Structure formats: structure tokens, C-alpha cells
Amino acid sequence: MSEEMLVEGRDYYMDGPYLVFTAEYHLRRGYCCGSGCRHCPWRDEAQSGSAAPQPQKD
């Protein structure tokens, strides 16, 4: 992902003291980092080893 500025509400939101990345941000980034992010569209695939994105229902 290029070094563009993150936009609150589009790329992330705050949950108390925590910055939470949105699914839209993850899709633009283009890969799973393996950190177990709340809105990761690759969450199930990262655990099974597949690389294809499948949006999660939150």
C-alpha cells in the first residue's frame, strides 16, 4: 500500500484507546498480516492457508 494518509471512518475507527482497521483498509492493503485483525477479509483463509479474500460478515 502506498504512503497515503489514513482517513478515520474509511480506513480505521477508534474503539476506546484502540485503533481498529476496517475491511476496506485491509482490502486496499491487499494481504493478510497474520495478526488476527478484527475486520480481516482473509481471516478464515489465513488460518486454512488460502490467499483468496472473502469478506467477513461483522
HTML snippet that shows the backbone in 3Dmol.js (N, CA, C, O; Angstrom):
<script src="https://3Dmol.org/build/3Dmol-min.js"></script>
<div id="view" style="width:600px;height:400px;position:relative"></div>
<script>
const pdb = `
ATOM      1  N   MET A   1       0.852  -1.181   0.000  1.00  0.00           N
ATOM      2  CA  MET A   1       0.000   0.000   0.000  1.00  0.00           C
ATOM      3  C   MET A   1       0.891   1.235   0.000  1.00  0.00           C
ATOM      4  O   MET A   1       1.899   1.283   0.705  1.00  0.00           O
ATOM      5  N   SER A   2       0.518   2.220  -0.785  1.00  0.00           N
ATOM      6  CA  SER A   2       1.333   3.432  -0.862  1.00  0.00           C
ATOM      7  C   SER A   2       1.234   4.220   0.441  1.00  0.00           C
ATOM      8  O   SER A   2       0.430   3.904   1.317  1.00  0.00           O
ATOM      9  N   GLU A   3       2.060   5.241   0.546  1.00  0.00           N
ATOM     10  CA  GLU A   3       2.094   6.037   1.773  1.00  0.00           C
ATOM     11  C   GLU A   3       1.063   7.156   1.740  1.00  0.00           C
ATOM     12  O   GLU A   3       1.413   8.328   1.879  1.00  0.00           O
ATOM     13  N   GLU A   4      -0.201   6.803   1.558  1.00  0.00           N
ATOM     14  CA  GLU A   4      -1.254   7.803   1.606  1.00  0.00           C
ATOM     15  C   GLU A   4      -1.741   7.960   3.045  1.00  0.00           C
ATOM     16  O   GLU A   4      -1.529   7.080   3.880  1.00  0.00           O
ATOM     17  N   MET A   5      -2.376   9.054   3.319  1.00  0.00           N
ATOM     18  CA  MET A   5      -2.883   9.322   4.662  1.00  0.00           C
ATOM     19  C   MET A   5      -4.099   8.444   4.942  1.00  0.00           C
ATOM     20  O   MET A   5      -4.939   8.238   4.065  1.00  0.00           O
ATOM     21  N   LEU A   6      -4.187   7.934   6.155  1.00  0.00           N
ATOM     22  CA  LEU A   6      -5.353   7.159   6.563  1.00  0.00           C
ATOM     23  C   LEU A   6      -6.491   8.113   6.890  1.00  0.00           C
ATOM     24  O   LEU A   6      -6.267   9.204   7.416  1.00  0.00           O
ATOM     25  N   VAL A   7      -7.714   7.697   6.577  1.00  0.00           N
ATOM     26  CA  VAL A   7      -8.898   8.513   6.817  1.00  0.00           C
ATOM     27  C   VAL A   7      -9.769   7.824   7.858  1.00  0.00           C
ATOM     28  O   VAL A   7     -10.209   6.690   7.668  1.00  0.00           O
ATOM     29  N   GLU A   8     -10.009   8.526   8.963  1.00  0.00           N
ATOM     30  CA  GLU A   8     -10.855   7.968  10.014  1.00  0.00           C
ATOM     31  C   GLU A   8     -12.255   7.731   9.466  1.00  0.00           C
ATOM     32  O   GLU A   8     -12.802   8.583   8.766  1.00  0.00           O
ATOM     33  N   GLY A   9     -12.840   6.570   9.782  1.00  0.00           N
ATOM     34  CA  GLY A   9     -14.162   6.215   9.291  1.00  0.00           C
ATOM     35  C   GLY A   9     -14.104   5.403   7.999  1.00  0.00           C
ATOM     36  O   GLY A   9     -14.992   4.590   7.743  1.00  0.00           O
ATOM     37  N   ARG A  10     -13.082   5.609   7.192  1.00  0.00           N
ATOM     38  CA  ARG A  10     -12.902   4.816   5.970  1.00  0.00           C
ATOM     39  C   ARG A  10     -11.862   3.726   6.209  1.00  0.00           C
ATOM     40  O   ARG A  10     -12.100   2.556   5.911  1.00  0.00           O
ATOM     41  N   ASP A  11     -10.723   4.110   6.741  1.00  0.00           N
ATOM     42  CA  ASP A  11      -9.612   3.186   6.928  1.00  0.00           C
ATOM     43  C   ASP A  11      -9.532   2.619   8.348  1.00  0.00           C
ATOM     44  O   ASP A  11      -9.011   1.523   8.555  1.00  0.00           O
ATOM     45  N   TYR A  12     -10.039   3.352   9.299  1.00  0.00           N
ATOM     46  CA  TYR A  12      -9.961   2.929  10.694  1.00  0.00           C
ATOM     47  C   TYR A  12     -11.004   3.677  11.513  1.00  0.00           C
ATOM     48  O   TYR A  12     -11.586   4.666  11.069  1.00  0.00           O
ATOM     49  N   TYR A  13     -11.221   3.169  12.725  1.00  0.00           N
ATOM     50  CA  TYR A  13     -12.028   3.872  13.723  1.00  0.00           C
ATOM     51  C   TYR A  13     -11.397   3.597  15.083  1.00  0.00           C
ATOM     52  O   TYR A  13     -10.588   2.682  15.237  1.00  0.00           O
ATOM     53  N   MET A  14     -11.776   4.392  16.043  1.00  0.00           N
ATOM     54  CA  MET A  14     -11.244   4.227  17.390  1.00  0.00           C
ATOM     55  C   MET A  14     -12.255   3.439  18.225  1.00  0.00           C
ATOM     56  O   MET A  14     -13.455   3.711  18.183  1.00  0.00           O
ATOM     57  N   ASP A  15     -11.762   2.471  18.976  1.00  0.00           N
ATOM     58  CA  ASP A  15     -12.574   1.701  19.915  1.00  0.00           C
ATOM     59  C   ASP A  15     -11.901   1.879  21.270  1.00  0.00           C
ATOM     60  O   ASP A  15     -11.036   1.095  21.660  1.00  0.00           O
ATOM     61  N   GLY A  16     -12.315   2.925  21.977  1.00  0.00           N
ATOM     62  CA  GLY A  16     -11.631   3.298  23.206  1.00  0.00           C
ATOM     63  C   GLY A  16     -10.229   3.773  22.830  1.00  0.00           C
ATOM     64  O   GLY A  16     -10.088   4.653  21.981  1.00  0.00           O
ATOM     65  N   PRO A  17      -9.200   3.211  23.443  1.00  0.00           N
ATOM     66  CA  PRO A  17      -7.829   3.634  23.127  1.00  0.00           C
ATOM     67  C   PRO A  17      -7.249   2.910  21.898  1.00  0.00           C
ATOM     68  O   PRO A  17      -6.109   3.167  21.512  1.00  0.00           O
ATOM     69  N   TYR A  18      -8.036   1.999  21.281  1.00  0.00           N
ATOM     70  CA  TYR A  18      -7.518   1.166  20.198  1.00  0.00           C
ATOM     71  C   TYR A  18      -7.892   1.695  18.819  1.00  0.00           C
ATOM     72  O   TYR A  18      -9.028   2.109  18.586  1.00  0.00           O
ATOM     73  N   LEU A  19      -6.926   1.674  17.912  1.00  0.00           N
ATOM     74  CA  LEU A  19      -7.162   1.994  16.510  1.00  0.00           C
ATOM     75  C   LEU A  19      -7.506   0.678  15.823  1.00  0.00           C
ATOM     76  O   LEU A  19      -6.732  -0.276  15.888  1.00  0.00           O
ATOM     77  N   VAL A  20      -8.680   0.620  15.156  1.00  0.00           N
ATOM     78  CA  VAL A  20      -9.153  -0.610  14.520  1.00  0.00           C
ATOM     79  C   VAL A  20      -9.251  -0.370  13.018  1.00  0.00           C
ATOM     80  O   VAL A  20      -9.990   0.510  12.576  1.00  0.00           O
ATOM     81  N   PHE A  21      -8.507  -1.151  12.231  1.00  0.00           N
ATOM     82  CA  PHE A  21      -8.549  -1.015  10.780  1.00  0.00           C
ATOM     83  C   PHE A  21      -9.822  -1.646  10.230  1.00  0.00           C
ATOM     84  O   PHE A  21     -10.274  -2.680  10.722  1.00  0.00           O
ATOM     85  N   THR A  22     -10.403  -1.011   9.195  1.00  0.00           N
ATOM     86  CA  THR A  22     -11.625  -1.507   8.570  1.00  0.00           C
ATOM     87  C   THR A  22     -11.303  -2.549   7.501  1.00  0.00           C
ATOM     88  O   THR A  22     -10.155  -2.682   7.077  1.00  0.00           O
ATOM     89  N   ALA A  23     -12.330  -3.288   7.070  1.00  0.00           N
ATOM     90  CA  ALA A  23     -12.157  -4.258   5.985  1.00  0.00           C
ATOM     91  C   ALA A  23     -11.737  -3.548   4.705  1.00  0.00           C
ATOM     92  O   ALA A  23     -10.939  -4.086   3.938  1.00  0.00           O
ATOM     93  N   GLU A  24     -12.259  -2.351   4.462  1.00  0.00           N
ATOM     94  CA  GLU A  24     -11.875  -1.587   3.268  1.00  0.00           C
ATOM     95  C   GLU A  24     -10.369  -1.323   3.268  1.00  0.00           C
ATOM     96  O   GLU A  24      -9.722  -1.459   2.229  1.00  0.00           O
ATOM     97  N   TYR A  25      -9.810  -0.952   4.400  1.00  0.00           N
ATOM     98  CA  TYR A  25      -8.365  -0.732   4.501  1.00  0.00           C
ATOM     99  C   TYR A  25      -7.610  -2.016   4.178  1.00  0.00           C
ATOM    100  O   TYR A  25      -6.665  -2.005   3.389  1.00  0.00           O
ATOM    101  N   HIS A  26      -8.029  -3.121   4.789  1.00  0.00           N
ATOM    102  CA  HIS A  26      -7.343  -4.394   4.560  1.00  0.00           C
ATOM    103  C   HIS A  26      -7.394  -4.803   3.092  1.00  0.00           C
ATOM    104  O   HIS A  26      -6.397  -5.276   2.546  1.00  0.00           O
ATOM    105  N   LEU A  27      -8.540  -4.626   2.451  1.00  0.00           N
ATOM    106  CA  LEU A  27      -8.657  -4.986   1.032  1.00  0.00           C
ATOM    107  C   LEU A  27      -7.733  -4.141   0.165  1.00  0.00           C
ATOM    108  O   LEU A  27      -7.117  -4.658  -0.767  1.00  0.00           O
ATOM    109  N   ARG A  28      -7.629  -2.847   0.459  1.00  0.00           N
ATOM    110  CA  ARG A  28      -6.713  -1.994  -0.300  1.00  0.00           C
ATOM    111  C   ARG A  28      -5.259  -2.372  -0.039  1.00  0.00           C
ATOM    112  O   ARG A  28      -4.425  -2.293  -0.941  1.00  0.00           O
ATOM    113  N   ARG A  29      -4.953  -2.781   1.186  1.00  0.00           N
ATOM    114  CA  ARG A  29      -3.590  -3.197   1.505  1.00  0.00           C
ATOM    115  C   ARG A  29      -3.226  -4.435   0.699  1.00  0.00           C
ATOM    116  O   ARG A  29      -2.103  -4.550   0.209  1.00  0.00           O
ATOM    117  N   GLY A  30      -4.177  -5.370   0.557  1.00  0.00           N
ATOM    118  CA  GLY A  30      -4.005  -6.478  -0.367  1.00  0.00           C
ATOM    119  C   GLY A  30      -3.462  -7.783   0.182  1.00  0.00           C
ATOM    120  O   GLY A  30      -3.234  -8.712  -0.592  1.00  0.00           O
ATOM    121  N   TYR A  31      -3.247  -7.893   1.482  1.00  0.00           N
ATOM    122  CA  TYR A  31      -2.748  -9.150   2.033  1.00  0.00           C
ATOM    123  C   TYR A  31      -3.063  -9.225   3.522  1.00  0.00           C
ATOM    124  O   TYR A  31      -3.369  -8.221   4.165  1.00  0.00           O
ATOM    125  N   CYS A  32      -2.981 -10.441   4.050  1.00  0.00           N
ATOM    126  CA  CYS A  32      -3.178 -10.663   5.478  1.00  0.00           C
ATOM    127  C   CYS A  32      -1.835 -10.594   6.190  1.00  0.00           C
ATOM    128  O   CYS A  32      -0.871 -11.212   5.741  1.00  0.00           O
ATOM    129  N   CYS A  33      -1.753  -9.860   7.283  1.00  0.00           N
ATOM    130  CA  CYS A  33      -0.509  -9.748   8.041  1.00  0.00           C
ATOM    131  C   CYS A  33      -0.391 -10.852   9.085  1.00  0.00           C
ATOM    132  O   CYS A  33       0.674 -11.028   9.676  1.00  0.00           O
ATOM    133  N   GLY A  34      -1.475 -11.603   9.321  1.00  0.00           N
ATOM    134  CA  GLY A  34      -1.438 -12.698  10.275  1.00  0.00           C
ATOM    135  C   GLY A  34      -1.616 -12.296  11.728  1.00  0.00           C
ATOM    136  O   GLY A  34      -1.378 -13.103  12.627  1.00  0.00           O
ATOM    137  N   SER A  35      -2.035 -11.049  11.972  1.00  0.00           N
ATOM    138  CA  SER A  35      -2.171 -10.569  13.351  1.00  0.00           C
ATOM    139  C   SER A  35      -3.555 -10.808  13.950  1.00  0.00           C
ATOM    140  O   SER A  35      -3.786 -10.466  15.110  1.00  0.00           O
ATOM    141  N   GLY A  36      -4.472 -11.384  13.187  1.00  0.00           N
ATOM    142  CA  GLY A  36      -5.817 -11.647  13.707  1.00  0.00           C
ATOM    143  C   GLY A  36      -6.674 -10.400  13.800  1.00  0.00           C
ATOM    144  O   GLY A  36      -7.475 -10.274  14.727  1.00  0.00           O
ATOM    145  N   CYS A  37      -6.525  -9.484  12.870  1.00  0.00           N
ATOM    146  CA  CYS A  37      -7.273  -8.221  12.881  1.00  0.00           C
ATOM    147  C   CYS A  37      -8.782  -8.459  12.874  1.00  0.00           C
ATOM    148  O   CYS A  37      -9.265  -9.397  12.240  1.00  0.00           O
ATOM    149  N   ARG A  38      -9.511  -7.621  13.570  1.00  0.00           N
ATOM    150  CA  ARG A  38     -10.949  -7.750  13.746  1.00  0.00           C
ATOM    151  C   ARG A  38     -11.713  -7.816  12.428  1.00  0.00           C
ATOM    152  O   ARG A  38     -12.645  -8.611  12.304  1.00  0.00           O
ATOM    153  N   HIS A  39     -11.344  -7.003  11.444  1.00  0.00           N
ATOM    154  CA  HIS A  39     -12.081  -6.935  10.186  1.00  0.00           C
ATOM    155  C   HIS A  39     -11.313  -7.514   9.001  1.00  0.00           C
ATOM    156  O   HIS A  39     -11.560  -7.125   7.859  1.00  0.00           O
ATOM    157  N   CYS A  40     -10.403  -8.421   9.250  1.00  0.00           N
ATOM    158  CA  CYS A  40      -9.593  -9.007   8.181  1.00  0.00           C
ATOM    159  C   CYS A  40     -10.469  -9.814   7.231  1.00  0.00           C
ATOM    160  O   CYS A  40     -11.141 -10.752   7.661  1.00  0.00           O
ATOM    161  N   PRO A  41     -10.472  -9.462   5.932  1.00  0.00           N
ATOM    162  CA  PRO A  41     -11.271 -10.231   4.977  1.00  0.00           C
ATOM    163  C   PRO A  41     -10.650 -11.583   4.648  1.00  0.00           C
ATOM    164  O   PRO A  41     -11.280 -12.397   3.973  1.00  0.00           O
ATOM    165  N   TRP A  42      -9.430 -11.841   5.109  1.00  0.00           N
ATOM    166  CA  TRP A  42      -8.737 -13.105   4.863  1.00  0.00           C
ATOM    167  C   TRP A  42      -8.669 -13.973   6.104  1.00  0.00           C
ATOM    168  O   TRP A  42      -7.943 -14.967   6.110  1.00  0.00           O
ATOM    169  N   ARG A  43      -9.387 -13.638   7.134  1.00  0.00           N
ATOM    170  CA  ARG A  43      -9.266 -14.314   8.430  1.00  0.00           C
ATOM    171  C   ARG A  43      -9.368 -15.833   8.309  1.00  0.00           C
ATOM    172  O   ARG A  43      -8.468 -16.530   8.777  1.00  0.00           O
ATOM    173  N   ASP A  44     -10.412 -16.369   7.710  1.00  0.00           N
ATOM    174  CA  ASP A  44     -10.577 -17.817   7.588  1.00  0.00           C
ATOM    175  C   ASP A  44      -9.521 -18.420   6.677  1.00  0.00           C
ATOM    176  O   ASP A  44      -8.994 -19.496   6.958  1.00  0.00           O
ATOM    177  N   GLU A  45      -9.211 -17.727   5.583  1.00  0.00           N
ATOM    178  CA  GLU A  45      -8.242 -18.235   4.629  1.00  0.00           C
ATOM    179  C   GLU A  45      -6.832 -18.226   5.209  1.00  0.00           C
ATOM    180  O   GLU A  45      -6.032 -19.112   4.910  1.00  0.00           O
ATOM    181  N   ALA A  46      -6.524 -17.235   6.034  1.00  0.00           N
ATOM    182  CA  ALA A  46      -5.199 -17.169   6.658  1.00  0.00           C
ATOM    183  C   ALA A  46      -4.995 -18.372   7.569  1.00  0.00           C
ATOM    184  O   ALA A  46      -3.888 -18.899   7.675  1.00  0.00           O
ATOM    185  N   GLN A  47      -6.056 -18.798   8.218  1.00  0.00           N
ATOM    186  CA  GLN A  47      -5.960 -19.958   9.094  1.00  0.00           C
ATOM    187  C   GLN A  47      -5.863 -21.255   8.293  1.00  0.00           C
ATOM    188  O   GLN A  47      -5.221 -22.209   8.732  1.00  0.00           O
ATOM    189  N   SER A  48      -6.513 -21.294   7.098  1.00  0.00           N
ATOM    190  CA  SER A  48      -6.513 -22.526   6.299  1.00  0.00           C
ATOM    191  C   SER A  48      -5.396 -22.550   5.279  1.00  0.00           C
ATOM    192  O   SER A  48      -5.126 -23.600   4.697  1.00  0.00           O
ATOM    193  N   GLY A  49      -4.719 -21.397   5.039  1.00  0.00           N
ATOM    194  CA  GLY A  49      -3.610 -21.347   4.105  1.00  0.00           C
ATOM    195  C   GLY A  49      -3.972 -20.816   2.731  1.00  0.00           C
ATOM    196  O   GLY A  49      -3.077 -20.677   1.897  1.00  0.00           O
ATOM    197  N   SER A  50      -5.233 -20.510   2.444  1.00  0.00           N
ATOM    198  CA  SER A  50      -5.647 -19.968   1.156  1.00  0.00           C
ATOM    199  C   SER A  50      -5.375 -18.467   1.107  1.00  0.00           C
ATOM    200  O   SER A  50      -5.408 -17.802   2.142  1.00  0.00           O
ATOM    201  N   ALA A  51      -5.106 -17.923  -0.081  1.00  0.00           N
ATOM    202  CA  ALA A  51      -4.790 -16.496  -0.203  1.00  0.00           C
ATOM    203  C   ALA A  51      -5.948 -15.689  -0.769  1.00  0.00           C
ATOM    204  O   ALA A  51      -5.832 -14.467  -0.860  1.00  0.00           O
ATOM    205  N   ALA A  52      -7.041 -16.298  -1.148  1.00  0.00           N
ATOM    206  CA  ALA A  52      -8.166 -15.595  -1.776  1.00  0.00           C
ATOM    207  C   ALA A  52      -8.977 -14.841  -0.729  1.00  0.00           C
ATOM    208  O   ALA A  52      -9.380 -15.433   0.273  1.00  0.00           O
ATOM    209  N   PRO A  53      -9.230 -13.532  -0.938  1.00  0.00           N
ATOM    210  CA  PRO A  53     -10.018 -12.773   0.038  1.00  0.00           C
ATOM    211  C   PRO A  53     -11.482 -13.124   0.000  1.00  0.00           C
ATOM    212  O   PRO A  53     -12.058 -13.259  -1.080  1.00  0.00           O
ATOM    213  N   GLN A  54     -12.096 -13.276   1.154  1.00  0.00           N
ATOM    214  CA  GLN A  54     -13.524 -13.483   1.284  1.00  0.00           C
ATOM    215  C   GLN A  54     -14.009 -12.555   2.379  1.00  0.00           C
ATOM    216  O   GLN A  54     -13.701 -12.779   3.550  1.00  0.00           O
ATOM    217  N   PRO A  55     -14.763 -11.514   2.031  1.00  0.00           N
ATOM    218  CA  PRO A  55     -15.224 -10.562   3.055  1.00  0.00           C
ATOM    219  C   PRO A  55     -15.973 -11.257   4.178  1.00  0.00           C
ATOM    220  O   PRO A  55     -16.790 -12.148   3.943  1.00  0.00           O
ATOM    221  N   GLN A  56     -15.682 -10.834   5.406  1.00  0.00           N
ATOM    222  CA  GLN A  56     -16.329 -11.397   6.603  1.00  0.00           C
ATOM    223  C   GLN A  56     -17.586 -10.619   6.903  1.00  0.00           C
ATOM    224  O   GLN A  56     -17.664  -9.425   6.612  1.00  0.00           O
ATOM    225  N   LYS A  57     -18.574 -11.281   7.484  1.00  0.00           N
ATOM    226  CA  LYS A  57     -19.781 -10.617   7.967  1.00  0.00           C
ATOM    227  C   LYS A  57     -19.542 -10.243   9.411  1.00  0.00           C
ATOM    228  O   LYS A  57     -19.298 -11.115  10.246  1.00  0.00           O
ATOM    229  N   ASP A  58     -19.608  -8.943   9.723  1.00  0.00           N
ATOM    230  CA  ASP A  58     -19.315  -8.477  11.086  1.00  0.00           C
ATOM    231  C   ASP A  58     -20.561  -8.318  11.895  1.00  0.00           C
ATOM    232  O   ASP A  58     -20.495  -7.934  13.063  1.00  0.00           O
TER     233      ASP A  58
END
`;
const viewer = $3Dmol.createViewer("view");
viewer.addModel(pdb, "pdb");
viewer.setStyle({}, {cartoon: {color: "spectrum"}});
viewer.zoomTo();
viewer.render();
</script>
